[in-house]
């Protein structure tokens, strides 16, 4: 058994650090296993399967706990914020459900973050035979599309154990696959592996659109709305909606669409425009050759999470950034004259 930072010699990046859960397993003699599939995947931390004994998973943000030690950075795209969110929930008076063996695929309340970070953890279920029929522990209350994606990846409703705020699952054996996307342990960069992004797009396209010969050349122009968000909204959203509509763009709110509708629209779209946010996942389904204009702020482009945009070039998506002013909550104020200039300069409009 090979453990630690030496297990993927073909990785294109040096690891920022091992994860807490890996060090814990090493110290306690618990297995940590890699798989050849991940050897040529760029990464900043090990993509491995950790096997804990006499462990539990605590809600509402499913967190593995073993020997009273919680492990955050193995499952969240934002390890530090996961820690802050869960501190108040790690208590003893949880409604506990016992199981013999289970796998943890935590999930996320944001569909976009779920797609970028957690969905492809289901790959482990296919790569490791012993996981094939085990129950999968995940978050309760996610958007419907998250559970639809679980089903597509071999995890139908009856296989899932959803845990909420006052719930926990106690396991004799708990398998924890590390996240395959998100912020690195040092919280210095955001990684979404290109190989997995392309594989995910191909999977979604094949599932909903069928064979290549049945597909179409992109023709749509879409403005992806950012609606009902707690932060980083669009201050003059109504004005921007009207402006983009006048410019010939369809106004699309992914939250109101089924997964198949999202894939269909993205596949048919040549030009995407949107404020930066998790709703940008729609462009992940686009064909190579599509163009994306992201409306952002200086504060947003300076964050570690900005590196998530590096996933677009390997998908063949030509992406550009227009920077605007924002308020103290990083809600963006989009100057329509500037936006008009950018759209014309990039040939999004005539």
C-alpha angles and dihedrals in degrees: 000000000000117000135184136010098338097066099093108047094170094056111127095219133052111242116257089214143322115265123256091243092056093051089047091052092049092051093048100040095248117150121259114187134188129198130220090234091074097048096096095038115108110240145161096207134027119283099214144140114246119200116207127187126214090005136145140208117224127201161254090041097027105244125177116232126188127172087358091300118122121211116211108162094058094068113022132077085216107042096178094048090045088057092050093047094049102042093086093046099054098098136130101240096081124136098246128205116196122218132169100225133000144159124232120224100161105198130200137245089232114075091208093052090045090055095046099043119013110028095071091053082081086074087080089063089062098038097052114054096204090063095054098100103023122117115259120225115213143150124292120226100034121147114282091248091064092061090044088056091048088056091050089053093053101271109111122186094268091058096055128091106199116199127196138191101298098032138095138177119221115207134190086206124017122188114205118188111199118241116272095206139029141065116344119244092261089054089233104117142015118232128195106171113235094218092057093044091055092045092051093050091049091049094050093044094049092046096052106023104033125209125010095250091062094058128098139225111261113261108152129103111210134187108200108213123220103215137168096008128152094223144004093039128153111267095202095035096146092052092048092048091053092045094050091047090052088052090058099260124139114233109231128185106189090199090069095050133081117242092254090052091051093051092046094051094045091049091053096044123103099174126038125185123180145143110257112271144104091291086075087083086091089076090057087075094052126114121255108271096042118130126226127194112194119200108211147153132240090250093053095048089052094058125101089240091065089082087073086082088070087081093074101069093056087051089055093246116143104220131188135181130222114191123214139172123275141190128247090280092053092250105154127237108205115209104217095206091054091045090052090052093050093048091052095043091053093044093244086131133021 
